[in-house]
Amino acid sequence: MSFLRVHQGGTPDLARVDAADMRAYLASRRLDGIGNVSTARELSAVRGFLRFAAGEEAVPRLKGPRIKKSLPRPIAPDDAVALAEDVAEQARHPWVAARDWALLLLLYGAGLRIGEALGLTGDVLPLGETLSVTGKRQKTRIVPLLPEVRQAIEAYLDVSPHGVVKGEPLFRGVRGGPLEPGTVRRSVRAARARLGLGTRTTPHALRHSFASHLLARGADLRSLQELLGHASLSSTQVYTALDTAYLLDIYQNAHPRA
């Protein structure tokens, strides 16, 4: 709105914003130093605002900048386990240590998003060989539950002071409320600093690790797509490029003629 006051020379008229106005706005933001990703995000935000304020017909057609898709950054299996162990060791209470160990093991062992794991309720009990997970767009999928992961969750539930009932969160905060994603992310950030792991070592990186390690061990793309809950196979195919890059890196470091 501030830009339009200057650009249009008066009170902004959102109904007459055209593609040239949008390009001028994005050019001004470029001068502020933002990159392609931020430009695309701002373009999307302005479109949404115009649609809300003046209707669909007020949104000018304008192609956004090209954004190079970055590859996921998985972590090594030993690092994934070490991360979960370190987070658990720093917990103030034994039951919190059991909770953190179970949660991070679940992210890596079943490929869940952090929101999916924290969205689990007492309805999943008793645990079996599979787990029903509700993902994006409220789509439900079934994922295998490894014995080690199931045992870790059961051990946490055995010592949790808050108990679990149907419809209530499986993973609880210290005061008994739902465990917040921010709490988990802060714990992981502190652990990766202590372990010397990269800044891309996040709870979501455990999901990437689950996918890339399965693919490296012979999993097919369709099965991986179902396990991850991707609506499109193209979202899963990114891991093939990652696997190729990983193999090439091994070749270049190990082959005598590389």
PABAZA-172256 format. One record per residue (C-alpha): residue in one letter; x, y, z. Coordinates in steps of 0.5 Angstrom, whole numbers, padded with zeros to 4 digits, always signed. Last residue first. Example, Ala and Ser with C-alpha at 12.3 -4.5 7.8 and 13.67 -1.06 7.14 Angstrom:
! PABAZA-172256
S+0027-0002+0014/A+0025-0009+0016/
This chain:
! PABAZA-172256
A+0076-0082-0020/R+0081-0087-0022/P+0083-0090-0015/H+0075-0090-0014/A+0074-0088-0006/N+0072-0080-0006/Q+0070-0079-0013/Y+0065-0085-0013/I+0063-0084-0006/D+0061-0077-0008/L+0058-0080-0014/L+0053-0084-0010/Y+0051-0079-0006/A+0049-0074-0012/T+0045-0080-0015/D+0042-0081-0009/L+0040-0074-0008/A+0037-0074-0016/T+0033-0080-0014/Y+0031-0076-0008/V+0028-0071-0012/Q+0023-0076-0015/T+0019-0076-0009/S+0016-0069-0010/S+0015-0071-0018/L+0011-0077-0015/S+0005-0073-0013/A+0001-0073-0007/H+0006-0075-0003/G+0005-0078+0003/L+0012-0080+0005/L+0010-0088+0005/E+0006-0088-0001/Q+0011-0084-0005/L+0017-0089-0002/S+0013-0095-0005/R+0012-0091-0012/L+0019-0089-0012/D+0022-0096-0011/A+0026-0098-0004/G+0033-0101-0006/R+0037-0099+0000/A+0039-0092-0003/L+0032-0091-0003/L+0031-0093+0004/H+0036-0088+0006/S+0034-0082+0002/A+0027-0083+0005/F+0028-0084+0012/S+0034-0078+0012/H+0029-0073+0009/R+0024-0075+0015/L+0030-0074+0019/A+0032-0067+0016/H+0025-0065+0018/P+0027-0065+0025/T+0033-0060+0023/T+0040-0062+0021/R+0040-0056+0016/T+0045-0052+0021/G+0050-0058+0020/L+0052-0062+0025/G+0058-0061+0031/L+0055-0065+0036/R+0054-0060+0041/A+0051-0055+0036/R+0047-0061+0033/A+0044-0062+0040/A+0042-0054+0041/R+0038-0054+0035/V+0035-0060+0036/S+0032-0058+0043/R+0030-0051+0040/R+0026-0055+0034/V+0023-0060+0039/T+0020-0054+0043/G+0018-0050+0037/P+0014-0056+0035/E+0010-0055+0041/L+0008-0061+0046/P+0000-0061+0047/G-0001-0059+0054/G+0001-0063+0060/R+0006-0058+0064/V+0012-0061+0061/G+0009-0062+0054/R+0005-0068+0052/F+0006-0073+0046/L+0000-0077+0045/P-0005-0072+0044/E-0012-0073+0047/G-0017-0076+0043/K-0017-0082+0046/V-0013-0082+0053/V-0006-0082+0055/G-0003-0081+0061/H+0000-0075+0064/P+0006-0077+0068/S+0009-0081+0062/V+0013-0087+0065/D+0010-0092+0061/L+0008-0088+0055/Y+0015-0086+0054/A+0017-0094+0054/E+0011-0095+0049/I+0014-0090+0044/A+0021-0093+0045/Q+0018-0100+0044/R+0014-0098+0038/V+0020-0095+0035/E+0025-0101+0036/P+0019-0105+0033/L+0019-0101+0027/L+0012-0098+0025/P+0010-0099+0018/V+0006-0093+0015/I-0001-0092+0013/R-0004-0086+0010/T-0009-0081+0012/K-0010-0075+0007/Q-0012-0069+0012/R-0010-0064+0006/K-0003-0065+0009/G-0002-0071+0013/T-0006-0076+0018/V-0002-0082+0020/S-0005-0089+0021/L+0001-0093+0024/T+0003-0100+0023/E+0006-0106+0026/G+0001-0105+0032/L+0001-0100+0038/P-0005-0100+0042/L-0007-0094+0042/V-0007-0090+0035/D-0013-0086+0038/G-0009-0084+0044/T-0007-0078+0039/L-0002-0077+0034/G-0002-0069+0032/L+0005-0069+0034/A+0008-0074+0029/E+0004-0071+0024/G+0006-0064+0025/I+0014-0066+0026/R+0013-0069+0019/L+0013-0077+0019/G+0019-0081+0016/A+0017-0087+0020/G+0024-0089+0023/Y+0027-0082+0023/L+0021-0078+0025/L+0019-0084+0030/L+0026-0084+0033/L+0026-0077+0034/L+0019-0077+0038/A+0021-0084+0042/W+0028-0080+0044/D+0024-0074+0046/R+0019-0077+0050/A+0024-0082+0054/A+0028-0076+0056/V+0022-0072+0058/W+0020-0078+0062/P+0027-0078+0065/H+0026-0070+0067/R+0031-0065+0065/A+0032-0067+0058/Q+0039-0066+0056/E+0040-0074+0055/A+0034-0074+0051/V+0037-0069+0046/D+0043-0072+0045/E+0041-0079+0044/A+0036-0077+0038/L+0042-0073+0035/A+0046-0079+0036/V+0041-0084+0032/A+0041-0079+0027/D+0048-0078+0026/D+0049-0086+0026/P+0044-0086+0020/A+0048-0080+0016/I+0044-0074+0015/P+0039-0072+0010/R+0040-0065+0006/P+0034-0064+0001/L+0036-0062-0006/S+0034-0055-0007/K+0029-0053-0013/K+0032-0047-0017/I+0027-0042-0017/R+0025-0038-0023/P+0022-0031-0022/G+0014-0030-0022/K+0010-0030-0028/L+0005-0024-0028/R-0003-0024-0029/P-0006-0019-0025/V-0011-0020-0019/A-0017-0015-0020/E-0021-0020-0023/E-0021-0025-0017/G-0024-0020-0012/A-0022-0013-0009/A-0019-0014-0002/F-0018-0021-0002/R-0016-0023-0009/L-0011-0017-0008/F-0008-0019-0002/G-0007-0026-0004/R-0004-0024-0010/V+0001-0019-0006/A+0003-0025-0002/S+0004-0030-0008/L+0009-0024-0011/E+0012-0023-0004/R+0014-0031-0004/A+0016-0031-0011/T+0021-0025-0009/S+0023-0028-0003/V+0025-0034-0007/N+0028-0030-0012/G+0033-0026-0008/I+0031-0019-0004/G+0036-0014-0004/D+0032-0007-0003/L+0033-0006-0010/R+0030-0012-0011/R+0024-0010-0007/S+0023-0004-0012/A+0023-0008-0018/L+0018-0013-0015/Y+0013-0006-0014/A+0015-0004-0021/R+0013-0011-0024/M+0007-0011-0020/D+0005-0004-0022/A+0006-0006-0030/A+0002-0012-0029/D-0004-0008-0027/V-0007-0005-0020/R-0014-0002-0022/A-0018-0005-0017/L-0013-0004-0011/D-0014+0004-0012/P-0008+0007-0008/T-0010+0014-0005/G-0005+0018-0008/G+0001+0019-0013/Q+0000+0012-0017/H+0007+0010-0015/V+0008+0014-0009/R+0001+0011-0005/L+0002+0004-0009/F+0009+0003-0005/S+0006+0005+0002/M+0000+0000+0000/
